[in-house]
Amino acid sequence: MADDTGKFGVGALHLGNPNRRQIFQLGAGAAAGWTLSGNAFAQTERPTNPPDKPRGQVIAALSQEPTVFHPLMPGIEVDQGIWWQVFSPLWFIDPDGKFVPDLAREVPTVENGGLSADGLTWKIKLRSDVKWHDGTPFTAEDVKFSLELINNPDFRARSRVGHSLVKDIKIVAPDEIHWRMEAPYSPYMSILGSLTFIVPKHILEKVTDPNASPFHNAPVGTGPFRWGERVPGDHIQLNAHTGYHGRGPYVERVVFKYIPDLTVLYTQFRTGQVDYTGLQGILPNFVQEAKTLKGRKIFVSSTSSVEHIAPNLEFGALADRTVREALYLAINKQAIIDALNYGLPTQTESFVPQQAWSFQQGLPQHKYDPAKANTLLDAAGWVRGAGGVREKGGVKLEFTNSTTSGNAVREQTQQLLIQDWRAIGAAMRVNNMPAAVIWGDFWQQSKFNSVIVGVNFMLGSDPDVTPRFGSGAIPAKGGRGYNTYQYRNPEADRLLAEGAKQFDLAQRKTTYGALQKLIRDDLAILPLFQGFIAEGVKEGLQGFRPNINMSINCWNIREWYWA
Protein backbone atom coordinates (compact mmCIF):
# COMPACT_ATOMS: atom_id res chain seq x y z
CA MET A 1 0.00 0.00 0.00
CA ALA A 2 1.66 3.20 -1.07
CA ASP A 3 -0.58 5.94 0.24
CA ASP A 4 2.73 7.63 0.90
CA THR A 5 2.68 9.17 -2.56
CA GLY A 6 -1.03 9.10 -3.24
CA LYS A 7 -0.98 6.08 -5.48
CA PHE A 8 -4.21 4.43 -4.72
CA GLY A 9 -7.19 6.13 -6.20
CA VAL A 10 -9.20 3.17 -7.38
CA GLY A 11 -10.86 4.25 -10.61
CA ALA A 12 -14.06 6.44 -11.24
CA LEU A 13 -16.26 8.73 -13.21
CA HIS A 14 -18.30 11.70 -14.13
CA LEU A 15 -21.76 10.52 -14.94
CA GLY A 16 -25.22 11.61 -15.65
CA ASN A 17 -26.84 14.61 -17.10
CA PRO A 18 -29.89 16.58 -16.09
CA ASN A 19 -31.84 15.38 -19.13
CA ARG A 20 -31.49 11.77 -17.94
CA ARG A 21 -30.77 10.76 -21.53
CA GLN A 22 -27.03 10.59 -21.87
CA ILE A 23 -26.47 9.40 -18.34
CA PHE A 24 -22.77 8.61 -18.50
CA GLN A 25 -20.88 11.68 -19.57
CA LEU A 26 -17.86 12.83 -17.67
CA GLY A 27 -18.27 16.24 -16.20
CA ALA A 28 -15.88 19.12 -16.58
CA GLY A 29 -12.64 18.15 -14.95
CA ALA A 30 -10.18 20.24 -16.87
CA ALA A 31 -6.81 19.00 -15.82
CA ALA A 32 -4.35 21.50 -14.52
CA GLY A 33 -1.47 21.02 -16.90
CA TRP A 34 0.78 24.03 -17.17
CA THR A 35 4.22 24.70 -18.46
CA LEU A 36 6.42 27.16 -16.60
CA SER A 37 7.53 30.19 -18.58
CA GLY A 38 9.08 32.86 -16.40
CA ASN A 39 6.45 33.59 -13.76
CA ALA A 40 3.56 32.86 -16.09
CA PHE A 41 1.89 29.55 -16.85
CA ALA A 42 1.02 28.41 -20.38
CA GLN A 43 -1.33 25.53 -21.12
CA THR A 44 0.08 22.37 -22.66
CA GLU A 45 -0.30 21.84 -26.37
CA ARG A 46 -1.98 18.91 -28.11
CA PRO A 47 0.02 17.14 -30.82
CA THR A 48 -0.66 18.78 -34.18
CA ASN A 49 1.72 17.30 -36.76
CA PRO A 50 2.85 13.77 -35.79
CA PRO A 51 5.01 11.72 -38.17
CA ASP A 52 3.54 9.17 -40.61
CA LYS A 53 5.43 6.28 -39.00
CA PRO A 54 7.23 5.71 -35.67
CA ARG A 55 10.54 7.55 -35.44
CA GLY A 56 13.19 7.70 -32.70
CA GLN A 57 12.93 6.72 -29.07
CA VAL A 58 11.98 8.24 -25.71
CA ILE A 59 14.03 7.62 -22.57
CA ALA A 60 11.62 8.09 -19.67
CA ALA A 61 13.24 8.30 -16.24
CA LEU A 62 11.36 6.82 -13.29
CA SER A 63 12.39 7.00 -9.64
CA GLN A 64 10.92 3.55 -8.92
CA GLU A 65 11.11 0.24 -10.74
CA PRO A 66 7.96 -1.29 -12.27
CA THR A 67 7.66 -4.92 -11.19
CA VAL A 68 3.99 -5.90 -11.73
CA PHE A 69 3.12 -6.42 -15.40
CA HIS A 70 -0.26 -8.15 -15.07
CA PRO A 71 -2.57 -5.10 -15.14
CA LEU A 72 -5.37 -6.65 -13.06
CA MET A 73 -3.15 -7.56 -10.10
CA PRO A 74 -2.11 -5.35 -7.15
CA GLY A 75 0.43 -2.82 -8.38
CA ILE A 76 1.52 0.72 -7.65
CA GLU A 77 1.62 3.95 -9.61
CA VAL A 78 4.87 3.19 -11.44
CA ASP A 79 3.49 -0.12 -12.77
CA GLN A 80 0.70 1.81 -14.46
CA GLY A 81 3.31 3.51 -16.64
CA ILE A 82 3.86 0.10 -18.27
CA TRP A 83 0.18 -0.94 -18.29
CA TRP A 84 -0.91 2.14 -20.25
CA GLN A 85 1.60 1.36 -23.00
CA VAL A 86 1.07 -2.41 -23.28
CA PHE A 87 -2.67 -2.77 -22.63
CA SER A 88 -5.96 -1.05 -23.49
CA PRO A 89 -9.15 -0.36 -21.50
CA LEU A 90 -12.65 -0.22 -22.99
CA TRP A 91 -12.43 3.57 -22.74
CA PHE A 92 -10.20 6.08 -20.96
CA ILE A 93 -10.58 9.46 -19.27
CA ASP A 94 -8.85 12.37 -20.99
CA PRO A 95 -7.40 15.49 -19.30
CA ASP A 96 -10.71 17.34 -19.81
CA GLY A 97 -12.54 14.65 -17.85
CA LYS A 98 -14.27 13.06 -20.86
CA PHE A 99 -14.60 9.37 -21.59
CA VAL A 100 -12.92 8.43 -24.88
CA PRO A 101 -13.64 5.04 -26.55
CA ASP A 102 -10.66 2.69 -26.87
CA LEU A 103 -11.48 -1.01 -27.28
CA ALA A 104 -15.16 -0.06 -27.27
CA ARG A 105 -16.63 1.56 -30.40
CA GLU A 106 -18.55 4.02 -28.24
CA VAL A 107 -19.02 4.82 -24.59
CA PRO A 108 -22.39 3.36 -23.54
CA THR A 109 -25.17 5.82 -22.71
CA VAL A 110 -28.95 5.66 -22.37
CA GLU A 111 -29.15 7.71 -25.56
CA ASN A 112 -27.20 5.22 -27.69
CA GLY A 113 -28.84 2.17 -26.10
CA GLY A 114 -25.73 1.06 -24.25
CA LEU A 115 -27.30 1.56 -20.81
CA SER A 116 -30.75 0.97 -19.42
CA ALA A 117 -32.39 3.93 -17.68
CA ASP A 118 -32.02 2.20 -14.29
CA GLY A 119 -28.29 1.67 -14.87
CA LEU A 120 -28.57 -2.12 -14.51
CA THR A 121 -28.20 -3.35 -18.12
CA TRP A 122 -24.98 -2.63 -20.04
CA LYS A 123 -24.49 -3.31 -23.77
CA ILE A 124 -20.96 -2.70 -25.05
CA LYS A 125 -20.12 -2.57 -28.75
CA LEU A 126 -16.46 -3.35 -29.46
CA ARG A 127 -14.04 -2.52 -32.23
CA SER A 128 -13.55 -5.37 -34.70
CA ASP A 129 -10.13 -4.23 -35.99
CA VAL A 130 -8.09 -4.80 -32.82
CA LYS A 131 -5.32 -7.40 -32.62
CA TRP A 132 -3.25 -8.67 -29.73
CA HIS A 133 0.50 -8.19 -30.05
CA ASP A 134 0.84 -11.84 -31.21
CA GLY A 135 -1.61 -11.22 -34.07
CA THR A 136 -4.65 -12.93 -32.49
CA PRO A 137 -7.91 -10.97 -33.02
CA PHE A 138 -9.41 -9.28 -29.96
CA THR A 139 -13.07 -10.21 -29.29
CA ALA A 140 -15.81 -9.98 -26.68
CA GLU A 141 -14.47 -13.28 -25.28
CA ASP A 142 -11.46 -11.34 -23.94
CA VAL A 143 -13.68 -8.83 -22.14
CA LYS A 144 -15.78 -11.60 -20.57
CA PHE A 145 -12.63 -13.47 -19.53
CA SER A 146 -11.09 -10.34 -17.95
CA LEU A 147 -14.20 -9.50 -15.89
CA GLU A 148 -14.57 -13.11 -14.73
CA LEU A 149 -10.87 -13.28 -13.85
CA ILE A 150 -11.20 -10.20 -11.61
CA ASN A 151 -14.07 -11.91 -9.77
CA ASN A 152 -12.29 -15.28 -9.56
CA PRO A 153 -11.75 -15.87 -5.79
CA ASP A 154 -8.47 -17.67 -6.56
CA PHE A 155 -7.07 -14.62 -8.38
CA ARG A 156 -5.25 -11.84 -6.52
CA ALA A 157 -7.23 -9.00 -8.09
CA ARG A 158 -6.17 -5.42 -7.39
CA SER A 159 -9.78 -4.46 -6.66
CA ARG A 160 -13.23 -5.96 -7.09
CA VAL A 161 -15.03 -2.70 -6.34
CA GLY A 162 -17.85 -2.44 -8.89
CA HIS A 163 -16.76 -5.61 -10.70
CA SER A 164 -18.35 -7.82 -8.04
CA LEU A 165 -21.77 -6.45 -9.07
CA VAL A 166 -21.44 -7.74 -12.67
CA LYS A 167 -23.72 -10.73 -13.39
CA ASP A 168 -25.07 -12.65 -16.41
CA ILE A 169 -22.33 -11.78 -18.90
CA LYS A 170 -23.51 -12.66 -22.43
CA ILE A 171 -21.53 -12.57 -25.66
CA VAL A 172 -23.98 -11.45 -28.34
CA ALA A 173 -21.42 -11.30 -31.17
CA PRO A 174 -17.62 -11.25 -31.45
CA ASP A 175 -17.87 -7.46 -31.20
CA GLU A 176 -20.68 -7.10 -28.64
CA ILE A 177 -21.05 -8.04 -24.97
CA HIS A 178 -23.91 -7.50 -22.50
CA TRP A 179 -24.13 -7.82 -18.73
CA ARG A 180 -26.43 -7.02 -15.82
CA MET A 181 -25.48 -5.19 -12.63
CA GLU A 182 -26.74 -6.66 -9.36
CA ALA A 183 -27.39 -3.09 -8.18
CA PRO A 184 -26.96 0.33 -9.81
CA TYR A 185 -23.43 1.61 -9.23
CA SER A 186 -22.64 4.86 -10.98
CA PRO A 187 -18.85 4.88 -10.36
CA TYR A 188 -18.43 1.72 -12.45
CA MET A 189 -18.16 3.67 -15.69
CA SER A 190 -15.06 5.37 -14.39
CA ILE A 191 -13.63 2.21 -12.85
CA LEU A 192 -13.78 0.60 -16.30
CA GLY A 193 -12.21 3.70 -17.83
CA SER A 194 -9.33 4.30 -15.47
CA LEU A 195 -7.70 1.03 -14.42
CA THR A 196 -9.50 -1.95 -15.93
CA PHE A 197 -7.29 -3.21 -18.72
CA ILE A 198 -8.42 -6.15 -20.86
CA VAL A 199 -6.16 -9.22 -20.87
CA PRO A 200 -5.91 -12.01 -23.50
CA LYS A 201 -8.13 -15.03 -22.97
CA HIS A 202 -6.24 -17.17 -25.51
CA ILE A 203 -3.07 -16.95 -23.40
CA LEU A 204 -4.32 -16.80 -19.81
CA GLU A 205 -7.09 -19.43 -20.01
CA LYS A 206 -4.34 -22.06 -20.38
CA VAL A 207 -2.61 -21.01 -17.14
CA THR A 208 -2.95 -23.33 -14.14
CA ASP A 209 -2.27 -20.68 -11.50
CA PRO A 210 -3.83 -17.30 -12.43
CA ASN A 211 -1.36 -15.56 -10.11
CA ALA A 212 1.79 -16.87 -11.80
CA SER A 213 2.69 -17.55 -15.43
CA PRO A 214 5.25 -16.51 -18.08
CA PHE A 215 2.74 -13.78 -19.08
CA HIS A 216 3.53 -11.99 -15.81
CA ASN A 217 7.10 -11.36 -17.01
CA ALA A 218 6.45 -10.83 -20.74
CA PRO A 219 2.89 -9.52 -21.13
CA VAL A 220 0.93 -9.49 -24.39
CA GLY A 221 -1.60 -6.70 -24.85
CA THR A 222 -3.45 -4.63 -27.45
CA GLY A 223 -1.72 -1.36 -26.51
CA PRO A 224 0.49 0.93 -28.59
CA PHE A 225 3.73 -0.73 -27.47
CA ARG A 226 4.71 -4.38 -27.24
CA TRP A 227 7.09 -5.98 -24.74
CA GLY A 228 10.76 -5.68 -25.66
CA GLU A 229 13.15 -6.49 -22.83
CA ARG A 230 13.59 -6.05 -19.12
CA VAL A 231 16.91 -5.68 -17.34
CA PRO A 232 15.96 -5.82 -13.62
CA GLY A 233 17.32 -2.88 -11.68
CA ASP A 234 18.05 -0.91 -14.85
CA HIS A 235 15.36 -0.52 -17.52
CA ILE A 236 12.41 -1.85 -19.51
CA GLN A 237 12.23 -1.42 -23.28
CA LEU A 238 8.93 -1.39 -25.16
CA ASN A 239 8.72 -1.39 -28.96
CA ALA A 240 6.10 0.22 -31.20
CA HIS A 241 3.11 -1.99 -32.04
CA THR A 242 2.64 -1.01 -35.67
CA GLY A 243 -0.74 -2.73 -35.80
CA TYR A 244 -2.15 -0.54 -33.01
CA HIS A 245 -5.84 0.35 -33.50
CA GLY A 246 -5.67 3.90 -32.10
CA ARG A 247 -3.74 7.10 -32.68
CA GLY A 248 0.03 6.50 -32.71
CA PRO A 249 2.46 5.28 -31.62
CA TYR A 250 4.82 7.86 -33.09
CA VAL A 251 8.12 6.68 -31.59
CA GLU A 252 9.88 3.38 -32.34
CA ARG A 253 10.57 2.51 -28.71
CA VAL A 254 10.21 3.68 -25.13
CA VAL A 255 12.92 2.95 -22.58
CA PHE A 256 11.81 3.27 -18.94
CA LYS A 257 15.03 3.86 -17.00
CA TYR A 258 15.13 3.57 -13.19
CA ILE A 259 16.98 6.27 -11.28
CA PRO A 260 15.95 6.00 -7.60
CA ASP A 261 17.91 9.06 -6.44
CA LEU A 262 15.83 12.11 -7.40
CA THR A 263 18.87 14.39 -7.42
CA VAL A 264 20.67 12.07 -9.85
CA LEU A 265 17.49 11.81 -11.92
CA TYR A 266 17.31 15.61 -12.24
CA THR A 267 21.01 15.80 -13.10
CA GLN A 268 20.56 13.30 -15.93
CA PHE A 269 17.61 15.34 -17.23
CA ARG A 270 19.66 18.54 -17.02
CA THR A 271 22.53 16.98 -18.96
CA GLY A 272 20.21 15.49 -21.60
CA GLN A 273 20.68 11.80 -20.76
CA VAL A 274 16.92 11.34 -20.31
CA ASP A 275 14.03 12.88 -22.24
CA TYR A 276 11.35 12.90 -19.54
CA THR A 277 11.36 12.90 -15.72
CA GLY A 278 8.35 10.93 -14.54
CA LEU A 279 6.55 9.58 -11.48
CA GLN A 280 7.90 11.77 -8.65
CA GLY A 281 9.22 14.31 -11.13
CA ILE A 282 11.55 17.16 -10.22
CA LEU A 283 12.16 17.98 -6.56
CA PRO A 284 10.63 21.35 -5.57
CA ASN A 285 14.04 22.84 -4.74
CA PHE A 286 15.17 22.30 -8.36
CA VAL A 287 12.08 23.70 -10.12
CA GLN A 288 13.19 27.34 -10.29
CA GLU A 289 16.56 26.36 -11.75
CA ALA A 290 14.92 23.89 -14.14
CA LYS A 291 12.85 26.75 -15.58
CA THR A 292 16.06 28.39 -16.82
CA LEU A 293 17.46 25.31 -18.59
CA LYS A 294 17.93 25.68 -22.35
CA GLY A 295 16.14 23.09 -24.44
CA ARG A 296 13.87 21.90 -21.60
CA LYS A 297 10.19 22.42 -20.80
CA ILE A 298 8.96 22.23 -17.21
CA PHE A 299 5.35 21.34 -16.48
CA VAL A 300 3.85 21.90 -13.02
CA SER A 301 0.46 20.22 -12.70
CA SER A 302 -1.98 19.47 -9.92
CA THR A 303 -2.53 15.88 -8.89
CA SER A 304 -5.53 14.24 -7.25
CA SER A 305 -3.50 13.51 -4.14
CA VAL A 306 -4.27 15.48 -0.97
CA GLU A 307 -1.41 15.89 1.49
CA HIS A 308 -2.89 15.79 4.98
CA ILE A 309 -2.50 14.86 8.60
CA ALA A 310 -4.39 11.63 9.20
CA PRO A 311 -5.60 11.41 12.81
CA ASN A 312 -6.51 8.07 14.33
CA LEU A 313 -9.99 9.10 15.46
CA GLU A 314 -10.02 6.49 18.21
CA PHE A 315 -6.71 7.48 19.80
CA GLY A 316 -6.62 9.51 23.02
CA ALA A 317 -7.05 13.26 22.68
CA LEU A 318 -7.43 13.02 18.86
CA ALA A 319 -10.87 11.45 19.35
CA ASP A 320 -12.05 14.89 20.58
CA ARG A 321 -13.26 17.05 17.68
CA THR A 322 -12.44 20.24 19.63
CA VAL A 323 -8.83 19.08 19.91
CA ARG A 324 -8.68 18.43 16.16
CA GLU A 325 -10.10 21.89 15.47
CA ALA A 326 -7.56 23.51 17.76
CA LEU A 327 -4.70 21.57 16.17
CA TYR A 328 -5.92 22.62 12.70
CA LEU A 329 -6.16 26.30 13.71
CA ALA A 330 -2.61 26.15 15.07
CA ILE A 331 -1.02 24.87 11.84
CA ASN A 332 0.83 27.53 9.85
CA LYS A 333 -0.17 26.00 6.51
CA GLN A 334 1.22 28.83 4.43
CA ALA A 335 4.69 28.35 5.94
CA ILE A 336 4.56 24.66 5.01
CA ILE A 337 3.54 25.53 1.44
CA ASP A 338 5.90 28.46 0.92
CA ALA A 339 8.98 27.58 2.96
CA LEU A 340 9.08 23.81 2.45
CA ASN A 341 7.30 23.34 -0.89
CA TYR A 342 8.47 26.51 -2.68
CA GLY A 343 4.90 27.83 -3.03
CA LEU A 344 3.98 25.18 -5.60
CA PRO A 345 1.00 23.38 -3.93
CA THR A 346 -2.53 24.78 -3.52
CA GLN A 347 -4.32 25.03 -0.17
CA THR A 348 -7.43 22.89 0.03
CA GLU A 349 -10.17 21.96 2.51
CA SER A 350 -11.53 18.94 0.64
CA PHE A 351 -10.55 15.39 -0.27
CA VAL A 352 -11.76 16.12 -3.84
CA PRO A 353 -9.31 17.80 -6.26
CA GLN A 354 -10.30 21.33 -7.16
CA GLN A 355 -10.42 20.52 -10.89
CA ALA A 356 -13.10 17.84 -10.45
CA TRP A 357 -16.79 18.30 -11.34
CA SER A 358 -17.68 17.19 -7.80
CA PHE A 359 -15.49 19.71 -5.95
CA GLN A 360 -17.52 21.69 -3.38
CA GLN A 361 -16.84 25.42 -3.45
CA GLY A 362 -17.23 27.53 -0.34
CA LEU A 363 -16.02 25.14 2.34
CA PRO A 364 -14.81 26.89 5.54
CA GLN A 365 -11.31 28.19 4.85
CA HIS A 366 -8.46 27.38 7.20
CA LYS A 367 -7.13 30.29 9.23
CA TYR A 368 -3.87 30.24 11.17
CA ASP A 369 -5.12 31.36 14.58
CA PRO A 370 -3.22 29.99 17.63
CA ALA A 371 -5.05 32.41 19.95
CA LYS A 372 -8.43 30.98 18.97
CA ALA A 373 -7.03 27.45 19.32
CA ASN A 374 -5.95 28.20 22.91
CA THR A 375 -9.36 29.71 23.73
CA LEU A 376 -11.16 26.63 22.37
CA LEU A 377 -9.05 24.25 24.44
CA ASP A 378 -9.46 26.37 27.59
CA ALA A 379 -13.25 26.39 27.17
CA ALA A 380 -13.33 22.63 26.57
CA GLY A 381 -11.51 21.93 29.85
CA TRP A 382 -8.08 21.02 28.49
CA VAL A 383 -5.87 22.41 31.26
CA ARG A 384 -2.12 23.04 30.97
CA GLY A 385 -0.12 20.82 33.28
CA ALA A 386 3.55 20.07 33.88
CA GLY A 387 5.72 21.24 31.00
CA GLY A 388 2.82 23.16 29.51
CA VAL A 389 1.13 20.04 28.06
CA ARG A 390 -2.65 20.12 28.38
CA GLU A 391 -4.65 17.41 30.07
CA LYS A 392 -8.33 16.54 30.54
CA GLY A 393 -9.85 13.68 32.53
CA GLY A 394 -6.50 11.95 32.86
CA VAL A 395 -5.83 12.09 29.09
CA LYS A 396 -2.82 14.14 27.98
CA LEU A 397 -2.81 16.14 24.77
CA GLU A 398 0.19 14.29 23.41
CA PHE A 399 0.63 11.93 20.49
CA THR A 400 3.13 10.68 17.91
CA ASN A 401 3.23 11.63 14.25
CA SER A 402 4.66 9.26 11.66
CA THR A 403 5.68 9.39 8.01
CA THR A 404 8.18 7.75 5.67
CA SER A 405 11.75 7.89 6.91
CA GLY A 406 13.96 9.94 4.62
CA ASN A 407 11.17 12.08 3.16
CA ALA A 408 12.97 15.36 3.85
CA VAL A 409 10.03 17.71 3.18
CA ARG A 410 7.68 15.77 5.43
CA GLU A 411 10.31 15.52 8.15
CA GLN A 412 10.75 19.32 8.00
CA THR A 413 6.95 19.66 8.13
CA GLN A 414 6.96 17.63 11.34
CA GLN A 415 9.45 20.05 12.93
CA LEU A 416 7.16 23.00 12.09
CA LEU A 417 4.16 21.15 13.52
CA ILE A 418 6.02 20.43 16.79
CA GLN A 419 6.58 24.19 17.21
CA ASP A 420 3.05 25.18 16.14
CA TRP A 421 1.39 22.70 18.47
CA ARG A 422 3.67 23.32 21.44
CA ALA A 423 2.31 26.90 21.43
CA ILE A 424 -1.20 25.59 22.24
CA GLY A 425 -0.14 22.98 24.81
CA ALA A 426 -0.01 19.93 22.55
CA ALA A 427 3.03 17.65 22.58
CA MET A 428 3.89 15.80 19.36
CA ARG A 429 6.71 13.27 19.01
CA VAL A 430 8.13 11.95 15.74
CA ASN A 431 7.90 8.22 15.05
CA ASN A 432 9.02 7.68 11.44
CA MET A 433 9.72 4.36 9.76
CA PRO A 434 10.61 2.91 6.33
CA ALA A 435 7.89 2.81 3.67
CA ALA A 436 7.62 -0.99 3.78
CA VAL A 437 6.88 -0.80 7.52
CA ILE A 438 4.70 2.28 7.87
CA TRP A 439 2.31 1.44 5.01
CA GLY A 440 1.91 -2.14 6.19
CA ASP A 441 -0.09 -3.12 9.28
CA PHE A 442 0.92 0.05 11.12
CA TRP A 443 -1.19 2.09 8.66
CA GLN A 444 -3.63 -0.58 7.52
CA GLN A 445 -4.62 -1.66 11.02
CA SER A 446 -4.72 1.88 12.49
CA LYS A 447 -1.80 1.33 14.89
CA PHE A 448 -0.69 4.95 14.46
CA ASN A 449 -1.59 8.07 16.47
CA SER A 450 -1.31 10.42 13.48
CA VAL A 451 0.40 10.27 10.08
CA ILE A 452 1.44 12.74 7.38
CA VAL A 453 0.34 11.16 4.13
CA GLY A 454 -0.71 11.95 0.57
CA VAL A 455 -3.82 10.11 -0.62
CA ASN A 456 -5.74 10.10 -3.87
CA PHE A 457 -9.21 9.57 -2.40
CA MET A 458 -10.97 9.34 -5.77
CA LEU A 459 -12.17 6.17 -7.49
CA GLY A 460 -10.46 7.13 -10.74
CA SER A 461 -12.19 10.45 -11.18
CA ASP A 462 -15.25 9.59 -9.10
CA PRO A 463 -15.84 11.00 -5.60
CA ASP A 464 -17.22 7.74 -4.17
CA VAL A 465 -15.04 7.55 -1.03
CA THR A 466 -16.86 4.61 0.56
CA PRO A 467 -13.54 2.68 0.80
CA ARG A 468 -11.99 5.63 2.68
CA PHE A 469 -14.77 6.98 4.90
CA GLY A 470 -17.48 4.29 5.04
CA SER A 471 -17.98 2.82 8.51
CA GLY A 472 -17.84 -0.69 7.04
CA ALA A 473 -14.41 -0.04 5.51
CA ILE A 474 -12.32 0.04 8.71
CA PRO A 475 -9.67 -2.74 8.45
CA ALA A 476 -8.93 -2.58 12.20
CA LYS A 477 -12.56 -3.57 12.80
CA GLY A 478 -12.66 -6.31 10.16
CA GLY A 479 -13.98 -4.06 7.41
CA ARG A 480 -12.96 -4.13 3.75
CA GLY A 481 -11.43 -0.87 2.61
CA TYR A 482 -8.94 1.83 3.56
CA ASN A 483 -10.73 3.70 6.36
CA THR A 484 -7.65 3.66 8.58
CA TYR A 485 -8.83 6.94 10.16
CA GLN A 486 -11.59 4.85 11.82
CA TYR A 487 -14.11 7.52 10.80
CA ARG A 488 -17.73 6.67 11.56
CA ASN A 489 -20.72 8.89 10.88
CA PRO A 490 -24.20 7.53 9.98
CA GLU A 491 -24.90 10.60 7.84
CA ALA A 492 -21.70 10.00 5.86
CA ASP A 493 -22.78 6.38 5.31
CA ARG A 494 -26.19 7.58 4.09
CA LEU A 495 -24.68 10.08 1.63
CA LEU A 496 -22.19 7.52 0.33
CA ALA A 497 -24.94 4.96 -0.31
CA GLU A 498 -27.09 7.60 -2.01
CA GLY A 499 -24.32 8.95 -4.25
CA ALA A 500 -23.31 5.50 -5.53
CA LYS A 501 -26.88 4.87 -6.77
CA GLN A 502 -27.38 8.25 -8.45
CA PHE A 503 -26.75 8.65 -12.17
CA ASP A 504 -27.78 12.27 -12.58
CA LEU A 505 -24.72 14.54 -12.42
CA ALA A 506 -26.52 17.46 -10.72
CA GLN A 507 -27.89 15.16 -8.00
CA ARG A 508 -24.50 13.55 -7.45
CA LYS A 509 -22.82 16.95 -7.18
CA THR A 510 -25.27 17.90 -4.42
CA THR A 511 -24.77 14.61 -2.56
CA TYR A 512 -20.97 14.68 -2.66
CA GLY A 513 -20.97 18.40 -1.87
CA ALA A 514 -22.86 17.61 1.34
CA LEU A 515 -20.36 14.84 2.10
CA GLN A 516 -17.39 17.20 1.67
CA LYS A 517 -19.03 19.69 4.07
CA LEU A 518 -19.57 16.89 6.60
CA ILE A 519 -15.98 15.56 6.42
CA ARG A 520 -14.66 19.12 6.72
CA ASP A 521 -16.91 19.85 9.70
CA ASP A 522 -15.93 16.59 11.44
CA LEU A 523 -12.24 17.23 10.64
CA ALA A 524 -11.83 13.55 9.80
CA ILE A 525 -8.61 14.65 8.10
CA LEU A 526 -6.55 17.83 8.52
CA PRO A 527 -5.82 18.80 4.89
CA LEU A 528 -2.58 20.67 4.16
CA PHE A 529 -2.64 21.06 0.37
CA GLN A 530 -3.58 19.49 -2.94
CA GLY A 531 -0.63 17.67 -4.42
CA PHE A 532 1.42 18.80 -7.40
CA ILE A 533 4.10 17.38 -9.63
CA ALA A 534 6.82 19.13 -11.61
CA GLU A 535 7.90 17.18 -14.68
CA GLY A 536 10.51 17.92 -17.31
CA VAL A 537 10.34 17.19 -21.03
CA LYS A 538 13.15 17.70 -23.52
CA GLU A 539 12.35 20.43 -26.03
CA GLY A 540 11.10 18.99 -29.30
CA LEU A 541 9.23 16.12 -27.63
CA GLN A 542 5.57 16.82 -28.38
CA GLY A 543 2.30 15.40 -27.02
CA PHE A 544 2.92 15.39 -23.23
CA ARG A 545 -0.45 16.02 -21.55
CA PRO A 546 -0.76 15.99 -17.74
CA ASN A 547 -3.98 14.24 -16.76
CA ILE A 548 -5.42 14.72 -13.28
CA ASN A 549 -7.73 11.77 -13.93
CA MET A 550 -4.76 9.40 -14.17
CA SER A 551 -2.25 8.29 -11.55
CA ILE A 552 0.70 8.82 -13.87
CA ASN A 553 1.31 11.47 -16.53
CA CYS A 554 3.03 9.18 -19.03
CA TRP A 555 -0.39 7.61 -19.71
CA ASN A 556 -0.38 8.73 -23.37
CA ILE A 557 3.14 8.05 -24.66
CA ARG A 558 1.39 6.71 -27.78
CA GLU A 559 0.78 10.37 -28.70
CA TRP A 560 4.34 11.58 -28.05
CA TYR A 561 6.62 12.35 -30.97
CA TRP A 562 9.75 14.27 -31.87
CA ALA A 563 9.15 17.46 -33.82
ABEGO torsion letter per residue (X at the ends): XBAAAGABBAEEBBBEBAAGABABBBBBABBBBBBBBEABBBBBBBBABBBABBBEBBBBBBABBBABABAABBBBAAAAAAAAAABBBABBBBAAGBBBBBABABBBBAAAGABBAAGABBBBBBBAABBBAAGBBBBAAAAAAAAAAAABAABBBABABGAAABBGBBBABAABBBBBBABBBAAAAAAAAAABBBBBAAAAAABABAABBAAAABBBBABABBBBBBBBGABBBBBBBAABABBOBABABBBBBBBABAAAAAAAAAAGABABBBGAEBBAAAAAAAAABBGBBBBBBBBABBBBBBBBAABEAAABAAAAAAAAAABBAAAAAAAAAGGABBBBABABBAABAABBBGBBBBBBBAAAAAAAAAAAGBBBBBGGBBBBGGBBBBBBBBBBBGBAAAAAAAAAAAAAAAAAGBBBBBBBBBAAAAABAAAAAGABABBBBBBBABBEABABAAAAABAAABAAAGBBEABAAGBBBAAAAAAAAAAAABABAAAAAAAAAAAAAAAAAAGABBBABBBBBBBBBBBGBBGBBBBAABABAAAAAAABBBX
